[in-house]
Amino acid sequence: MNAWTNWSGWVKASPQHIAKPTSETELSAAVRDGVGPVRVVGSGHSFTALGETNGTLISLDGMQGVVSTDMAALTATVRAGTKIHALGRPLFDAGLGLKNQGDIDRQAIAGAVGTGTHGTGPQLGSLSAEVKGFRLVTADGQVLACSPSSNAEVWEAGRVSFGSLGVMSEITIGARKAYKLRERNWVMPAAECWRDLNTLRDKYRHFEFFWFPYADSVVAKSLDETSEDVSTPLTSEQMAARGERVSADQRTFKYGCEVARLLPRLSGRLQQLFTRASMGASTRARWSHEVFPSPRNVKFNEMEYAVPAGNGADCIREVAEAIRNQKIAGVFPIEFRFVKADDIWISPFYKRDAVTISVHQYHRQSYDTLFGAAEAIFKRYGGRPHWGKLHTLKAADFERLYPRWGDFQALRRRLDPAGKLLNPHLKSVFGA
């Protein structure tokens, strides 16, 4: 029997058939002829059940690589299954670099785009906001070229659509000339972070912080452009290997996760210990695609909501207070980032500058208590969930959160009238 699990191991599927197309023609046939639900996966880094199906599962692993670059237009066209860690060096060799990335580079570009994945920076949008065009295979196998000048409505909506309108085969994404970044990490008192948050946001090209909620300090991180000399960039193969390497720090952190799972009362002490272990400030300078990502090899499940930017500090403080008051076990920090507004119909950043607040739980530990407490707070702040991260919202909730929800639903029904692309999770999301 075919079997598939996502990265964390919590989403499982037993599809009748797993298709592994290597061309757009093969992808079109797999979607057209596949038994529904037809779902597509890249690296399985979504924590929601987007890839779950007992019908046809399509893997994009055979559709990778840079198709072309355009230095004049500052764009790159890439095959949809290309892993982000495999993009950096080919783009660098063409004189280009992505404008922004998240701190995980294991995802396939189509999955990252389709779920609105992002980095941090108040003047920088998500990866989806940089999409200039894409080719989409619809449920009947038709291929649509989508851009502001061709199938514009599908382009507007489809940049964040998590495989509900069809399956992307190629993506053209905006880039910039290759550049270098200097990273700085330091620990600061939480009270100082709240006092100076807007200054820190505006001072750096990228600013974010991690807060172990049982500690009184936060671990801050900034990135800024630099002209200093750096080493020759790693190859794509070296980038792939670097991201899978397990460091001594990660082994220690995993041990802490296991201790907190077995002895929950020690969670607070462990979080304080990990904060103190970060006390030494560190810096490094490299080409941008090497600085953005960090190895993340201790598996977890994650919930993330985007809340209005002006309410971010109040929201994260309330989440941390709930964790302490309810004595919720776990050792992962809360992550806080800035994202610029966009105009994508069901993007978490639609018409709204936001901060994203992420809570994580070790993959061998139940996340229900932590995520339930956090989500109740996120909802009070008008938060919109990341489409690839866990939430409990239904169609009626999304109708309230997204002004273009009805338009998206109408477009989805037009492109997939039989609901061939909808698994149980997506039926719940769309009320289908």
N, C-alpha and C positions, 0 to 999 in steps of 0.2 A: 504494500500500500504506500502511496505517496505521502510524505509528511513534510511539514514546514513549520518553523517557529520563528518569531521575530528575535531581535538581538537579545532582549532581556529574558526570553524564554517563556513569557507569560501569555503571549498570543500564539495559539497553535491552530494548524489547519491540516485537513486531510483531503486535498483536492482529488477529483477523479483523474485529472490530467495536469501535468506541469509542462508548459510550453517554453522553449528557450530559443526564440527567434534571433537571427543574426542579421536581418535586413528588415527594412520597412515593409517589403512585400510579404515576408514571412510573418511579421507582426500583424499586418492587416488580415491575413488568413487566420491567424490564431485567434484574433478578436472576433472576426466574423463567424468562424465555424465552432468556436469554443462553447461548451455547455456552461450556462450561467449558474451562479454568478461568476462573471469574468473579472478577476482582480489582478493587479500588477504589483510586483515588488522589485525593489532595488537591493538595498542592504538590510532591510528589516529594522531600520532605526526608528520607526514609528511605534509608539507604545499603545495607541488605539488599535482597534481590530480592522484597520483598513485593508490588510492583506488576507484576512480570513475568508476562506471559501471551501465549499465541498464540491465545487464545479471545476472551473479552469483557473489555474494560477499561471500567470505569465511572468517569467524572470527576464529582466533586461540586462543580465550579465553579459550576454553576447552582443550587446549594442553599445560599445564604448569607443571613445576616442574623439579627438578634435577634428572636425570636418574642414573648417577654414577659419582664418582670422582676417580682420580688416583693420589695418592700422589707421587708416583715414577716418573710418567711422567709429573706431574704438569698440569693436564688437568681436565676439567669437561665436561660432556655431559649433555645437557639440552634440554628440549622440546622447540620447536620454539616459542610458544606463551608466554613463561615465561617472566614476567616483570622484568626489571633490579633490581627494588627495592626488589623483592622477591628472588634474587640470593645471596645477601650479607651474610645473616645469615646462610643459608645452606652451603655455601662455607666455611664460617668461622668455622662452626662446624666440617667441614672436614679438617680444618687446612689450608685452601686456601683463596685467594682473587684475584680478577681481577687485572691485571697489571695497568690498567687505566680505567677511566670512564669519561663521560661528566658530566655537572652540572645539567642535568635532568635525572631522573631515572624512569620515567613513561613508557618509550617505551618497547615494546616487543623486546626480544633479536634478533629475526629474522629481524624485521624492522630496528633496529639499525645497525646490521651487513650488511643487504642488501643495505643500503644507504651510507655506509662508515662513520658512526657516530664515533666521536672521542672525546678525551679530549685534554689536552695540555701537551707538553713535547718534547724537540727536539730529545730525544733518544727513544721516544715512538710512535708507530704507532696507527692507528685506531683500533677499535674493530675487524674489518674485517681482519686486518693483523695478528690477533692472532687465527684465525680459523684454526684448524688442520684437520677438516673434517666435513661433513654434509650429511644428507640424503635428497634427492631431489625428489619430486613427479613431474614428467613432465606432459605435457599437455594431454597425452594419458593415464595417470594414472600409468605409470611405475615408480618404485622406484629405484633410483640410489644411491649407497653408494659412496661418493666422497671424495677423499683424495689424497695426493701426490702419493700414490701407487695404487689407484683404480679410474678409470674415472678422471685421473689427469687433463685433459684439462678442464673438467667441474669444477673441484675444483679451478683451477687457475683463471678462469673467473668468476665463480659463487659466489665467496665471496662478490663481489659487483655486484649485478644484479637486485635488486629491483623487484623480482618476474617476471622477463621477461624470465627466463629460466625454471622456475617451482616454486614450493612452498616447502620451507624447512620444514621438520618435526622434525628433531633433529640437534643440532649443538654441535660439540666438540671444546671447546675453551681453549687456553692456559691460565694458571694462574700462581701464585707464592705462596709461603708460606704466610700465613696471616700476615699483617703488620699494623703498626699504622702511622698516618700522623698528623703533626702539620700544621694548616692553619694560615696564617697571612694575614690581609687586611690593607692597608694603602693608603693614598693619596699622590701623588707626582706631582710636576710640569711637564707638558707635555714635555717641553724642556729637562728636566733631564731624562725623560724616553727615548727620542730619543738618547740622548748622551750615556746612559748606557745600551741600550737595549740588546746588545750582552752579556754584563757582567751579567745582570739580568737573561737572558736566561740560561746561563751556571752555575750560582750560585745555582739555585734551581732545584729540581727534576721536579717541575711543576711551570711555571710562565705564567700569563696572565694578561691582564688589560682591563678595561672598560672605554671608553671615551665618556662623554657627549660632543658633538662637539662644543657646544656654551660656554664651560668652558675651562679654561687654565690649568687644572690639570686632571690627570687620576686617576682612582681607581684601584690600583694594588692588585694582589692576588698571594700568593705563597703557595706551599705545599712541605713539606719535611718529610722524614721518621724520626721517633722519637722512643725512647725506654722508654719514661716516662709512668707512670701508667695512665690508662684510665678506664672509666666505663665499665661495662659489656655491650656488644653490644645489641642494640634493636632487638626485634623479627621482623620477616617479616611483621607481622600485624602492629607493631608499626612504622616500616619504611613506610608502605603504608599510615598510618594515618598522619605521620609527613609531608609527601609530599603534602597532601591535606589541611593542616592547613593554614589559612590565617592570617598572622601576622599584627600588627598595621602598620609596615613599608610598607607592601604590600597594605594595605587599603589606606594609604597616597599616595603611588605611583599611584594606580588606580585613585584616585581623581585627581592627577596631569595630568594623561592621558586624563581624561574627560575635564579638564580645557583647555588643549592644543587643544583638538578637537573642542571645542566651541569657544575658543579665541586663535587662532593660534599665534598671535603676542606675547603671553606670553611664548612661548616655550623656548626661550633663558633664560629667568629669572628662569623658573622652572628647567631647566637643571643645571644652576649654583647653585640653591638652593639644588638640590639633591646631587651635588658634595660636597658642604659645609657640608651637613648632614652626609657625609661619612668620615669626617675629623678625627674622633677618630680612632686610630689604634685598631684592635681587633685580638685576637688569640684564637684558640681552638685546642684541641688534641683529636682524637677519632680513632677507627679502620677505615681503609681506606674506606670501603663502606659507612660509615656514614659521612665522611668528603667530599667526592667527590660531592654528589648531594646537591642542594639547592632547596627549594620550589619555583616554578615558577607558580603562580596562577593568575597573571594578563595576560590575553590572548593576543596574538600578532600573526602577520605573520612575516616571516623571509626570508631573502636572505643571502646566505653565499657563498663566493668564496674562493678557495685556490689559492694563488699566490706564485711565487717563493720566498723562504725564504729571500733572500737578498734584495728583493724589497718591503718587507712588510711595513716598516716604511714610505717610500715615498707614497705607495698606500693609507694607512689609512689617512695620512695627506691630500692627495688630495681629498679623500672622505669627510672628515670633512670640508675642505675649500668649496667644492661644496654645502654642506648643509647650511653653513653660507651665502655664496654668493647668493644662490637662496632662502634664508629665508624659508627653508623647515620646516614645523611644525612637532612636535613630541617630546617626552621626553625620549625615550629609548636610552641607550648608544650604541656605537659601540663596539663590542667584538673582541679581538685580541688574537689568540692562535698559538702555534707551533705544527707541526705534522711531524713525520719522514716519509721518502719515503718508498714505498712498491713496489711490483711487480704484483699487481692485475690489470688486463687488463684495466678496465675503472674506477679504483679508482682515485679520485681527486689528490692522492698523488703518482701516478704511476711514478716511477723513478725520483722523485723530492721531496726533502725536501721543506716544504711549511709553510707558515703562513696562517691561515684562518681569514677572516675578515667578520663579520656578522653585518647586519643592520636589525633592527626590527621596526615594526610599530604596534601600538595599533589596536586590531582587529576590532574596530568600526570606524576606520579611513582608508581612501584610502591609499594604499601604492604605487600607480603608480608613483608619482613624486619622492619620495625618492628612490625607487628601480631602477627607470629608470636612475636617476643621478648616483647612485652607480654602476650599472651594466656597464654603458658606460666606467667608469674608470677601473673596474675589467677586462673588455675585452682588454683594451689597455695594461694591465700588463700580458696578457696571462693567466688569471684566469680560473679555472675550477670550475663549480658550484657544490655544495653539491646536491646529487640526490634527497634528501627529502625536499629541500628548494627552494623557488621560483626563477625562471630564465626564459628567453625568447629564449634560444638557441635551434637550430634545428639540424637535422642530419648532415648537411654540416659543421656546427660549430664543432661538436664533432669529425668529421673525421679529422679536422685539429688539434684538441687538443690531440687526443689519437692515438699513433702509432699502437695499436692493435685493433682499432675500426673495421676494416674490418674483422679481425679474430673473434671478438665477434659477429658481425652480422651473419657471416657464421654459428657459433655455435648455435646462437639463432634460425636461420631458420631450422637448422637440428633438434633441440629439439622441436620446435613448428612450423612446416611447414605451418599450416593453420592460424597462428596468433591468436590462441584462447585466448592467455594471453594478447593481446594488446588492450588497451582502446584508445580513441582518443588522450590522452596525449602521450602515448607511441608510437603510430603511428607517431606522430609529431617528437618525439625524434629519432626514427629509420628510418624515411622517408619511412614508410611502406604504 
